[in-house]
Structure formats: C-alpha cells, structure tokens
C-alpha cells in the first residue's frame, strides 16, 4: 500500500504480497514432503544491517532506479510537437514499467519504494527482496550449489610453499580477517533441505551473491510486453531508458571508521579495501577467496589470473634486465660501432627518400650504438627463453585454474550447471532434451548457427582488412576511432544474431570478434616496422613504389631500433597514460554524478551532513556502472603479446610490464571496491576464450621472434661475416654496404652507398643468397627446437594437479557419506520424536484425566 508525502520529502512505500493466495510449496516440493516455514524473525548479521527495508528485517537483494520529469516542470519553450513526443515516450515507458513490476509482484518479490528530488527530476528507487519460498524455488532451478559440510580453508600459494621449503620468511603473506570456509557442496534440492548445512537459518542460508543471482535471473526473464523476442528482461528496459539503473547494494561503506574497530567486525567491503585495494598492500597476496565471496567467480578469476601473470613476469623481468645489461657491456667494445663512429666522411649514403639529402654514415653513431643494446647474441637466448616461458606460464595457469575451479565449486559449470541465456530462451525456435542434464531446453539448430557464424566471420575479415589498411597508412586517427565504435556495435549485433546458447559462449564469440579488430589496431604499427618496413624498397635508381608512393625505408639506425623505440613508447608511455586515465576518469565521473545528484538537495555547507544521512541505495546510485571485464583483459592480453611477439627487440619489456601490473592490480581493486556499483556475481569456470587467445599469441611469438632475428636483426649477417671473413668483425660495415648502380651515378654525377647485398648493376649478390638460405634454415631450426621443447613441457606438466584429482575423488566419497550421515541423523531424530509422543500418550489416562478447561 503506497503512502503519499510531499515531493521534497523522502518517500517510502511498502508493497506487500498477499501470501494467503499463494502455495507454500516450490521446486521439487510436494505437500507430503518438507513445508517451507515462514521468514525467520532473527536479526541480520551486523555487516548488512543497513541494507534492509524500513521494517529493519527484510533484506535488500536488488535495486531498480528510474527518473521522471513532472509534467509541470517540462520546459515551456519546447515546441508542442517535441512536448507531445516526450509525453508519448513517457507513457510507453510507464506502461512497460507497470507491466514489468506487476509481474515481479506476481512472482512473489517483496518491494519497497523510495523517491528523492534531483534538480528537475524525481528519482525513484524500488528495493527488491526475494522471500524464502522464491529463493528455494530458483536455487533449485538455477542448480545452485549449497554446503553440506564445512571445512577449514586450505588455500596456499606456490611461491609461499617454495619459500617455506627454503626456510625464507615470506613477506607477501598476510592474515585477512573473516576468511571464508571451504565446503563440501552439492546441487540444491528443496525436498532434501534439512540435509544442507545451516538450513535452519533462513536469513543466512543463501549467501548474498546467491540471492543477487536469483534476483537477476528473475529480472532478466520477466516479460513486460507481448513479443517474446525483445519485450523481456531488465537489460532491454535499461537500454530503452525505462530504468536508469539496476544493481545490488554494496555491503556498507568501504572506509573504516576513525575509532578503528576490530578487524573481525569489518564488513566485506571494508576488508577488501583495507587488505586488497590499499596501496600499502602492493606486495601482498590478493585475498582471492574474499574477492570471490563478494564479487563472484568471474571477477575472482580475472584477479587470480592477473596476479598469477604478474608473479610469472618476475623471472622474465630479471632475465631480460640481465640481457640488457649484457648489451651495455657489448656496446662499448663493438668493432662495427667503432668503425661507424670513426668513419667521418668515408661512407656517403644515398638519400632515404625522394626529397631527402645525401648523408654521412658517421651521423648515426649514437643510434647504432643504442641498437647494440638489443641486437646481440643474448637476444637469441632471451627469445627462446620467453617462448618457453610463455608455454610454461600457460601450462601452470591451467593447473592453477583447475585448482581454483575445484575450490570454488565451478569445475562443471559450463558443461552442466550453466543455463541458457534469457535472450536465447526468448528467441529460440524450438526445444530439445539436453543430453547431459536430461532437461528440456530451448534449442537453435547448429547448422543454422554455423551459417550465421560463417557470414559474420566474412564481415569481420572485411572490416579488419579495411581497418588494417587505414591504420598502416595512419591516414586519419579520428576516422579509426569512429570506425571502432561502429565495429563494436556490429560485433554485438552479429553475436546476438548467431544465437549462442549460454552467456559464456556468447561472451567468447563477442570477445573473439572484437579482439581481431583490436589486434589489428594495436599491432599493425609494430608488425609493419618489424617485418615490412625497409624490406621491399628496391635500390637507387630503381626504387619500388606502391600506389605511386616510394616504399618507406628504415631510419638510419635500422628497423630494430625503431621497433625498440615503438615498444618502449607502448610499454612505458601508453601504460602510464592508461593508468592515469584509470585513476582520473573514474574519479571525475563519480564526482560529476554525485554533484548532479546533490546539487538540488542542500547548499554546499550542508551537503556533507546530507550525504552522511543518504540511504545506501542513493550512495550506490552515485557510483559508476560496471561495464564488464573485457577492457581489463584486453589491456593485459595485448601487453602479453608485446612482451612475447616482439621481445627480441626489447628485452626490458617484461620489466616494464611487471612494474605496470603491480600498479594495475591495486588500481583495478580500487575501482571495484570504491568506484563501481557492485556487479551481479557471475559464475565462471576460468578466464574463458582469453586462454585460447593467449595460446595463439604464444605460438605467434615463436614464429615472430624467429623471423625478427632472421630478417630484422643483424645477428645472422654478423655471425656469417665472423665465420667466413674476419672473426674480429673488422670491415663488417663495408661488407654490408653496396655501391649505387652505374645508371644512378651517371644520372646524378655522384656515387653513394646503401645497405644491401647487391653488385653495381643492382643485381642481388651471392652473399645475399647465402644469407637467405641461412636465415630460412635458422627459422626452421628455431621453430622446431622451441615447439619440440614446448611439447615436452606440455606432456610433463599435467593440466590438473594430482592433489586436485585426489581431492575431487575424496570429496565425492565424503559428500555421499555426509548425505548418508545427515539422512541417518534425521531418521533418528524423527524416531525419537515419535517415541516421545507415543510415551506421552501411553502415560495419560483418558478416563480419569480432569477437564483442564474448568
């Protein structure tokens, strides 16, 4: 029943459900089995006392928000046509909203409404809570896993174990309060309710994240119109601006009170802020179990992978730094560098472009020396090391992933537990029995999906090739940015059109499409410098042109130093800019949103006191919308590509990546804890398609480094000269320079040198063909050796640790025992209850007993 107050006051109204007209049996229950009791009157735990209805007892599971403009406040200067259009849109939105909320009410959802004035709008907050009966029904429907027996948390870290064996104190370990327990779990069944741990405590039996998952499932599947294709689900309503937000609440504030309460009394958000999102904890292990408990498995797997990747960067950074230091020592004793620096006017070089002047080779003395920092024998070793490092990193991540998936009860999520997407359910043309679960599910023919995927792939290839040509020529950055927006929208449309059954498959398909575009966008410039620039330029007097433009030559110092500079800009400059953006932009957005919502409430002097009294749903509405993990994964996967595909050009890349990631972990943690609205907890079995993308990048890295060393580096020409001509490399500079052809000399009345293995007629020399054979042979040997060793590593390192396999078997056995033990205990309790009743009835004398009503 709604209560009306004045517009400027905080409104609240409690919408009650007529429980008398509803059955009290849900899911697998029947009237002969277990009856669901009424909601317990026990108080909620201290950590969530703010997130309740006005009655102080009903928990808030979700919040819907929408904004309206009162008719009397619509601008008078608007034309009648514009005014009528607004009114019609408002009526349609109101109709959809009413149908949607009515169906939520019919589904048994408890509601309470609050409103507040913001500038010239009214903000409506609708608090939602799922009663016990609804929670039980959807827990069984969603196949949620609930605990049978509690176990101590035995989480450990490989580096902690290694340091422990060495007897070294581990400074990265920190005791985090309220460590979540481990449990033996199984899928929830209402008719076996008493067998589950804590089933007598209805307020805490379902975790906060499970309650949010249930509410979101209801919101995502509830229809608001007649059409099944589009008019269903809160996501469509959000896209149509019928609602402006839909989110679960954070567990109170993240800041710890000044009186510094005991750590065990902190709420989950405060624990994450103090022990995870705190800059002083940059060297500590991440509390992954706390992250999973608060944000769900999908977010937890991202941070687990990011922390694991950052830890593995440490040995790569150490080895890369040592290779760089070795390059410094070689730079000062390099004979070809000394020859160039001392040549003065000995080598007059041909112009690098049509309008460029002649130049002296001695002018590149410093640049050539800098190139020796990256171009030496240590580069070969480091390229092989990084290729094998990438393989081992992925193999051991698979083991880590398997351990976490087992510990977090999501090993079978994608195959068995994951339900079809609500959009897929609404649009699927038929149903079919699931061969694994045996349940009837919506179905879309695989043949039709394959045709759609093939058509979508052709569109993607055409778009990517077009973007590659634009990016390579660097014609118009603004056009590229606009095209990227169009491309992402197209990827969304194509992925929906392909009709993927589950959310995981939908996200994998979308990620792949966008990654193809971003790969071209990010890597086109380094790939061009590494493998194409300066390779097909011709020779003086006969330069190769493309579309009427002479092909670009490498800078005087060579293409490898250009590639190193490009990577340094990306690994240092762009990462610093990205981190600054991640700090500044969310803060500015939060400030603007809060300023907009606070501007019409009170004057500046009173604003702090007003904010202190704000309801938690108002504070959460001021935070930023969580837009998924795609950008976070993309940034790190692109970084992984740079430190593996082009590592031969920049041994310091892993070091810069390591430094960046130490900052990135805490930045992302702060965004999730402080700046974002709480995302709906989503389950996941791992990092999804990103793992397969990393595998592809790892294989590309082997091929790329082989070609980079063979054709871009000077390592093989130096080695050839050293063994064939002079081991001291004296005369090597002259060996690498050809004389301009006679035609060019006669036409220009001067001679010059250029870098190539040609004779004075412009023909390729015998040395060129010898080197080409050596280069191709090196590529074949390099690839085969690295891939062979990588294959041996894959065979030696099992994907699932033996300890996890043993745990899985033992837990299945103990879960059966726990179920059997619980069943026996229940039967004994029932037997004792019946015996007590029989004994009591046997001692009563019905004939002589006095009338107690007298």
N, C-alpha and C positions, 0 to 999 in steps of 0.2 A: 504494500500500500504506500503510495507516494505522499510525501509531505511537502507543501509549498512554503517557501520563505521568500524574502526579498532578494532581488537579483544580486546584490552586492555581498550577501552573506554566503557562507559555505553551506551548500545544500547537501542533504543526505537523505536517502530513502532506501528502505529495506524491502526488497521484493521477496515475499515468502512463497513457498511452494505448498500446494495442498497435498500433503503426504497421504491423506486418508484415501485418495482416489488412485493411489499407485500400489503396485505389487511390491512386496519387500523381498522378492527373490530375483536374482540376476545370474547371468552366466550359466554355469553348469548346475546351479542350484535347482532343487525342486522342493516341494513342500514337505517331503519326507526326510530331507537331509538337514543341512545346517541353516538356521534362520539368522539373518543379519540383524544384529542389535542396533539400537538407536545410537546416535552420536554420543560419545562419552563426554561427561562434564569435566573431565580432568583438564587442568590448565596446560597451556602450551609451554614448551621449553623457553627458557629465558632469552634465547638467541633470536626468537622470532615473534616476540610479544607485540611489536609494532605492526606487523603485517597481518592484522585481523580486522574483522568487521567491527561495527560500532558496539556489538554485544560483547566484545572483548574475548570471544571464544572461537568464532568461525574463521578459519584460516583463508587468507587471500592467495589463490593459486595463479590468477592471471588478471590483467587489467586491460580493458578496452577504452580507447580515448577517441573522441571526435569533437570537432569545433563547429559552432554555428554562429551566424550573424543575425541578431534580432532584426525583424523587418523594419522597426522604427529607426535602426542605425544604418540602413543601406543608404549609400550616398545619393543625395537628391539630384546631383548633377548627372548621374547615369542616365543614358537615354532609355526610353520606355522599352525599346527592343532588348537592350542589354539587361535591364532590370527584369524583364519577363523571362529571359533566358536563365538568369540566376535563380529566379523563383522556381522555374520548372526543374532545374537541376537539383535544387534543394528538396523539392517534393519527391523526386525519384529516389534520392539518397535516403530520405526519411522513410519511404516505403520499404526499400530494401533493408534498411537498418531494423525496422519494426519486425519484418518477417524473420530476419535472422535471429533477433533477440527472443522473439516468441518461441522459435524452435529450440533455442538454448534452454529456455524456461521449461518447455515441454520435455526436454531431455533430463530434467532434474537438477539443473545448475542453479545454485543459490546466487543471488545478485544483490548488490547494494550500490546505489548511485550517489555520486558527489559532483558538484559543479563549482566553478570559480570563474570570475571575470578576468579576461586578459585583453587589455586595450579595448577594441571594439568588438571582441568576440567573447563567446561563452564556451569554456572548455568543460566537457562532460567526461567524468571518469566513472566507468562501470566496473566494479570489483566483482570478480567471479570466484566461486568456490565450488568444488565438486564434493557432494556428500559421500559418505562411506559406501552406500549402495552403488553409486555410479563409479566410484574408484574401483570397487571389486569387479564390476562388470567389464570395464575397459582394461583393467590389469590382465584379466584372462584373455580378452580379445586381442590385446597387443602382445601377448605372450611375454609379459614382464617376468623377470627372474627375481624371486624373493628368497630371503635367507632361511635355511634350515638349522644351521648351527654356526656359532661364532668361533673364529679362530684368531690367534694373535697375528698381527701384520708382520710378515717376514720379508718385506721388500728389502732389497740390497742393491748395491751398485758395484759394477765390475772393478772400477778404479779403487773403491773402498776395500774390496777383497784383496786386490793386488798390493796396496799399501799396507794392509794388515799382515800379509804374508812376509813383507819386507821389514816389518816392525817399525814403519814410519807413521807418525801421528798424522791423521787425515784432518786437515783444517776445513775441508769442504762439508763435513758432516755437521748437522745442527738438529737438535731435538725440537720438532714442531709440535705444539700442543694439539690435543684432540685428534690424534692420529686415527684415521678410520680403520675399523677392524676388517679382517677378511672373513668370508663366509662360505660355507657350502650352500649352494643355491640350486633351485630348480624352477621350472616354469610354474607360474601361479595357477592354481585351480581353486575355485571357491568351495567346492564340495570337500576339499582337503584343508580348509582354512586353519583348523586347530593344529595342523602339523607344522605350520610355519612359525618361525621364531618371532615373538612379540605380537602375535595376532590378537592378544587381549588388550593391546594398547592401540586403539584405532587412530589416535591423533598422530602417532609416530610410526605406525606400521609401514606406510608408504613414505619413501623419502621425498624431500622437497622436489628434487628433479623428476622423480616418477610422477608426482602429482602434476607438475608442469607438462610433462609429456602427454599425460592423459587429457588435460585441458586443451592442449594444442591439437591433439587428434580430433577432439570434438569440434573445435573451431574450424579446422581445416576441412572437415567433411560435411558440415551443416550447410544445407541449401538455403538460399534466400530468394529463389525465383523458380520458374518452371523449367527452364532449359537445363539439361544435365551437363552440357559441355562447359559452360562458363559460369553460370549463376550458382556457384557453390564454393564455400571456403572463405576464410577471413583474408587470405592473400589477395584474392580478386577484389574484395572490398577495400583493402588497403590501396591497391593500385588504382581504384576508381575514386579514392579520397572519401569514401563513405565513412571509414575510420581513418584517423591520422596516426594511430599507433596501437600496437597490441604487444604486450610484453609481460613477463613475470617480474616480480619485485626482487631487488637485492635484499640480502639479509641485514638490513640496517645500514648505518653509516660505515665508511671504511676507516675513518680517523679514530684513533684510540683516545679516550678521554684523558684530560690532563692528570687526573689522580692515578693513572697507570694501574688499572685493575689487574688481577691475577691473570696470567696467560690463558688458563683453562676457562675463564669467564668471557673471553672474547668471542664475538660471533665469527662465522666462517669468512666473511668478507674482511674483517679486521685481521684475522690470522693470515690471510693471503697477502694483505697489504704490508703487514709487519715482517713476514718471513719470506716473501716472494717478490713483491713489487717494490721493494726497498732497495735503493742504490747501494746501501752498505752491505747487501747480501749478494753482490755480484759474483763472488767466488764460491757461494754455497750451492749445494744441490737443490734442484727445484722440488717442492713438495707435490709430486705428481698425483698422489692419492687424494690430497686435498683439492687439487685442481679438478680432478675427475669427479669428485663428490659434488663440487659446486657448479662446474660448467658442463659436465658430461664428458663422454669418452672422445668425441670428435675433437674438441678443443684440447683435451689432455694429450691425445696422440700427437697433435701438432707440436706442443711444447716438449713432449718427450723426444720427438724426432729432432727438433731444433737443438735441444740440449745435447743429445747424442752426437749430432753432426758437429756441434761446436767443440765437444770434447775430442772428437777424432781429428779436428783441424790442428790440434796442438802438435802432434808429431810431424804433420805435414809442414806446419809453420817453422818448426825447428830445423828440419832438413832443408827447406827452401832458403832459410836465412843463412845456413852454413854454405849452401851452394852460391849464394850471392856474395858472401864474404870471400869465398874462393875466387870468384870473378874479380873482386877488387885486387887481390894479390896478383892475379894474372894480367890485369890491365896495365900495370906499370912495367912488366917485363915482356910485353908483347912486341915482337920484332916488326910485324906489318904495321902496327900503330906507330912505332918509331919511324919507320920509313915514310909514312904519310906525313907525319908532323915535320920531318926534316927535309921533305921534298921541295919545299918552297915553290918555284915555278917550273918544276921538272915535268909535271903532268898537267897539261892544259886540257880541260874536259869540254866535251861538246855540250851545247845548250840542252836543258831538260825540257823545254817547251818551245813553241814556235817563236815567241817573243822574248824568251829568256836569253841572257848573255852567256858568253863563254866564262868558265870559272876554273879556279885552281883547286886541285885535289887537296892541297895542304889546308884549305879553308875548313875542312870537315874534321880537323884533328881531334877536337874535343868530343864531337858527336861519335866519331869512330871508336874512340876510347870508351865512351859510355856504352856503346854496343857490346864491347867485350865483357861487360858485367853480366850479360845474359847469354852471350853466344860463345860457349866453350864446352869442353868435354863433360863438365859436370851437368850440363843441360840434358845430355843423353841419359845419364843416371837418374836425374830427377824426373824426367818424363816417364821412364819405366817405373820408377818408384810411385809416382802419382797415379799411373794407370792401375797398378796393383793395389795401391791404397784405396782407390775408388771401388774396386771389386771387393776387397775385404770389408770396407765400410758397409756396403750393401748387404753382404753376407751376414755380418754380425748385427746389422739392423733387423734383418729378418728374424734372427734369434731373439733379439730384444722385443720385437713386435709380437712374436709368439708368446713370450713370457708375459707381457702386459695384457694381451688379449685374453690369456688364460686367467690372470689375476683379476681382470675386470669383467669376467664372465661374458665375453663377446666373441669367443672363438668361432661360434657357429652363427653369428648374427646375419651375415649376408646370405647364407645358404638356407637357413631355416626360419630365423626369427623376424627378418625384415619384411614388413608389409608393403603391399603395392602403394604407390603414391596416390593421394586423393584425386589428383587431376587425371591420373591414368585410370583409376576406378570409374570416374565420371564419364570418360570418353571412350573406354574400351568397347568394341563392338560385340564381344561375346564373353562367355565364361568357360573355364576349363578346370579340371581337377589338378591340383598341384601334386606332382609325383612324389615329392618329399614329405609334405605335411598331410596330404590326403584331403585338404580342404578345397572347396570350390572357390576359384578366384577369377577376377576379370582377366581377360586374355586378348592379346593382339598378335596376329599371325607373324611368325618370324620372317617368312618370305616377304611380306609387305614391309616389315621394318628394315630388312636388308636393302630393299629397293630404295627406301627413303634415305637410309644412311649413305648409299652409293650416290644418290642425287645430291645430297648435302655435301658429300666429300668433294664432288666436282665443283660445286660453288666455292667451297673453301679453298681449293687449289687455285682456282681462277683469281679469287680475291687476293690470296697470299702472293701469287706471282706478280700481280699488279702493284701491290704494296712494295715488293722487293725492288722492282724497277724504280719506283719513286724514291724509296729510301736510299738505294745505291747511288742515285744521282743527286740526292739531297736537294731536290728542287724546291719543295715548299713544306716546311715543318707544320704550318697551320693546317694545310690540307691533310697531312698524315694524321694529325690529332682528330680532325673531324671524321676522317675515314675509319679510324679506330673505334670511335663511338658507334658508327653505323655497323661496323663489323661485329662488335659485341652484341648489339641488338639482333643482328642477323643470326648469330650463333645461338642466342636464346630461342629465337623463333624456330630454327632448324632442329634444335634439340627437343623442343616440345613436340614438333611435328613427327619426330622419329618414334614417339610413343614408347619410352623406356619404362619398364615396369616399376622399378624401385628408385628411391631417391639416390642411392649410391650409384646406380648405373646412369641415371640422369646427370648427376654431377660429373661423373667420369667422362661422359660424352661431351659435356659442355667445356670442361677443363681442357680436353684434348683439342677442341676446335680453337679455343682462344689461345692456347699455348702455341699452336702452329703460327698464328699471327704474331704473337709476342716474340717467338723465337726469331722469325724473320726480321722483326722490327729491332730487336736488341742486338742480334749477332751479325746483321748484314754488313755493318761497317768493319768489325774485326775480321770477318771472313774475307771481305774484299781486299783488305790490306795484306792479310796473311797469304792468300792463295791466288789472287788475280792481279793486284797492282804491280806494275813493272814486269809482268811475265810475258805479255804479248805486245811489245812496243815497237818491234822492228829494229832498224838501225839507221844511222844518219843518212839522209837522202832517200830512205825508203821506210818511213815510219808507218805503222798500222793505224788506220783511222776507224772509228765506229760512229755511225750517224754523222759523218763529216767532222768529227772531233778527234784529235790525236789522243791515243790511249795514254793514260797517265803513268808517269814513271815514279819510282820510289824516290824519296828525298835523298840528298847526297849521302847521308849516313846509312842508307839501306832501309829495307822494309821492316826488318826485325826490330830495329829501334823505334820505328813508327808504331808498330804493334805494341811494343812495351809501353810507349807513352799513352797509347789509347787505353790499354788495360789499367794503367796507373790512374788515369783520369776517372775511369769507371769505378775501380776498386777503392779509390780514395775520395775523389771529388764528388761523384754522384752519390756514394754511400753517405757521406757527411751531409749532403743536401737532403737526401731522403730521410735521414734520422732527424734533422732539424724540422723537416716538414711533419714528421710523425709526432714531434713534441709540440710544435707551434699550432698547426692547423686544428687538431682536436681541442686544444685549449681555447682557441679563438671561437670555434663553433659552439663549444659549451658555454662560453661567456655570452655569446650573442643570443643563444637560446634562453639562457637564464635571464638576460637583460630584457628580452622580449616578454617573457612571462612575468617578470617582476615589475615592469615599467609602470603599469597602471594600478598596482596594489597600494603602494605607500611612497612617501618621499624617501630620498636617499638616506636620511638619518634614521629612518625607521625600518629600512629594508632588511638589515641583518636580523633584527628581532622577529620580523615577519617570516624570514626564511627559516629561522630556528623552529617556528611553530608549524611549518609546512608539513602536510601529510606525506608519508613516504611515497605514495603514487605520484604526487606532484614533483617531488625531488627526482624521482626516476624518470619522469617525462621530460625533464630538463637535460637529460643525458643524450648522448649520440646513439643513433641506430646502429646496431651491429650488422655489418653487410657481408659477413662470411669470411672464410679463411683464404679465399683464392689469392688475393693480393699478397698476403703474408707468405704463402707457399711459393708464389711466383717469384717474389724477390729472392728467396733463398735458393730455389732451384736454378734461377738464372745465375746467381753467384756461384753455385756448384759447377755450372757449365763453364764459367770464366776461369775457374781455378783448375779445371781438368782439360778442357779442349785446347786452351791456349797457354798452358802452364810453361811450355818450352820457351816462351817469350818473356815470361815474368815470374821468376821463382819466388818473389816476395808476395805474390797474390794470396797464398794461403794465410800468411801473417796478417795482411790487411783484412781478410775475411774473418779471421779469428777475433781481431780487435773489434770489428764491426758487430759480430754476433754477440759478444759479451754485452754490448750496449743494447742490441736488438732485443734480447730476451727480456731485459728489465723494462724497455720501452713498451713492448707488447703487453707485458704483465700489467703495467700501469694503465694502459688503455683499457684492458679488460676489467680491471678492478675499479678504476676511478672514473673513466670517461664514457664507457659504453653502458647502455642499458643491458641488463642481464639477458644473454641469449637463451633461447629454449634449448635445454640439454638434449643433445642428439647422440645416439649410439653410433659406433663405428667399429670396424674390425681392424683398422690400420689407417694408413695415410692415403689409401685409395690408389688412383691411377698415377699419382705423383711418383710412386715407387717405380713403376714401369717406365715413366719418363726418365727417371734417374738412371735406370739400366740402359736405356737407349743413349743417353748422354755419355755414359761410361764407355760404351763401345765406340761412339763417335770420337771420344777423346783419344783412344788408341790410334785410330786412323788419322785424326787431325795432327797429332804430335809427330807421327811418322812422316807425313807429308811436310810438316813445318820444318823438321830437322833436315829433311832431304832436299827441299827446294827453296826454302826461305833463309835458312841458316847457312853460314859459311863453314860449318863443321866438316862436311864431306869434301868440299874443294880444298880446304886446308890439309885434311888428312891425306888426300890424293897427292898434293904437292909435296907434302912431307915425306912420303914413302917413295915417290917417283923421282923428285928433283933434289930437294935440299931439306934435310931434317931440321935445320935451324929456321926455316921459312924465310930466309933472305931471298929477295926477288919475288916474293909472292904477290906483291901489289902489282908489279909489272906483268906478272903471269895472268892476272885476272882482267887486264885492260886490253881492249882491242883498238886498232887504229881505224880512223874513219876511212870509208871506201874512197877509191880514186875519184869517182864521179863527184862525191861531196867535196873533196879537196880542190878539184879543178873549178867547181862551181863557186866556191866560197874563197878561193885563193888562200886557204889556211888549212892546217891539219889540227886534229884534236883526238882525244881518246874517249872511250866509253866502256862501260862494264859489260863484257860479253866474251864468249869464246868463238870468235869469227876471224876469218882471214881478211885481207884488204880488199877483196872483192865482195865482201858481205856474206860469204858462204860460211855455214857452220863448220867449225874445225873438228879434227879427230878427237881432240881433248873433250869437246862438248859431248860427243857420243860415248866416250869412255865414262865420263861423269854421269851421263844419263843412265847408263847400264848400272853403275854403282848405286845411284840414287834409287832406282827401281828395285834393285836387289836388297838395299837397306830396308825399304818399306816392307818387302815381303818377309824378310827375316825378323824385323822389329815386331810386326803384327803377329806372326806365328809364335814367336817366343812369348810375347805378352799374353796372347789369348790362351796359349797352352798352359802357362803358369796359372792364369786366372781360372781355367777349367779345373786344374788340380786343386786350387783353393776351394772352389765350389764343391768338389767331391769330398774334400777333407772336413769341411765345416758344415755340419747338418743344419738344416733350416730351423728345426725345433730342438732346443736343448734336451738332452736325455733326462735331466731332472724334471723338466716340464712334462715330458711324456709319462714319467713315473707318477707325477702329481695328478695328472689327468686320470690315469687308471685308478689310483688310490682314492681320489675324490669321488669317482663314480661308485666305487665299492662302499665308501663311507656314507655317501648320500643315500644309497639303498639301505644301509644299516640304520642311519638316522631316521629315515621314513618308517622303517620297521619298528624301531625303538619307540618313536612317537606314537605309532599306532598301538603298540602294546601298552604304553602308559595310559593312553586314552581309554583303552578297553578295561584296564584295571580300575581306573577312576570311575568309569561307568558302573563296573561291577560293585565297587564299594558303595556308590550312591544307592544302587538298587538294594543292596544288603541292608543299608541303614534304614531305608524306607520300609523294608519288609520287617526288620526287627522292631521298629517303632510301632508298626501296625499290629504286630503279634502281641505286644505287651498291653495293648489297650483293650479294655473290657467295654464293649459297646452296650452291654445290658445295664451295667451299674454306673457308668460314667454320668456325672451330673450335667445338667444343661448349663453351658457356660454363658448363655445369654441372659440368665437370671441375675 
